[in-house]
Amino acid sequence: MSESGQRAERARAILAAAGIDAVVTAAGQQGEIASVRADHAALPAIAAQATAIRGLGFRYVALDIGAEPESASD
């Protein structure tokens, strides 16, 4: 697994520990974006974890709030 993939997995674990069901992938040319796919109801809880996710080395945390995480193909 690539370094950005490992960071994405750690970000997913942070969200899971906070009770958030989400799919996290690294996006951007250098994997500097944490792309979080979750239900829109999780938005406040995800926002509360954004600093911790950025602490993993991501420059940005992007939210795809229109998709259900279990329908993701990642």
C-alpha positions, 0 to 999 in steps of 0.5 A: 500500500502506498504512503498516501493509501496508508494515511487514508486508512489511518484517517478512516480509522480516526473517523471510525473511532469517532463513530463515523461510517465513511470511506476515505481515499487520498486524492490529488496529484501528491495524495494531499487531499483526504477525500471523505465519502459519507452520509450528509448527516455525518458532516458535523462529526467529520468536521470535528475530526478534520484537524486530526486528519490534517495531522496525518499529512493531508493538506485538505479534507474534502467531503463527498456528502452525497454518497453512502459509504457502503456503495463506494467501490474503493 
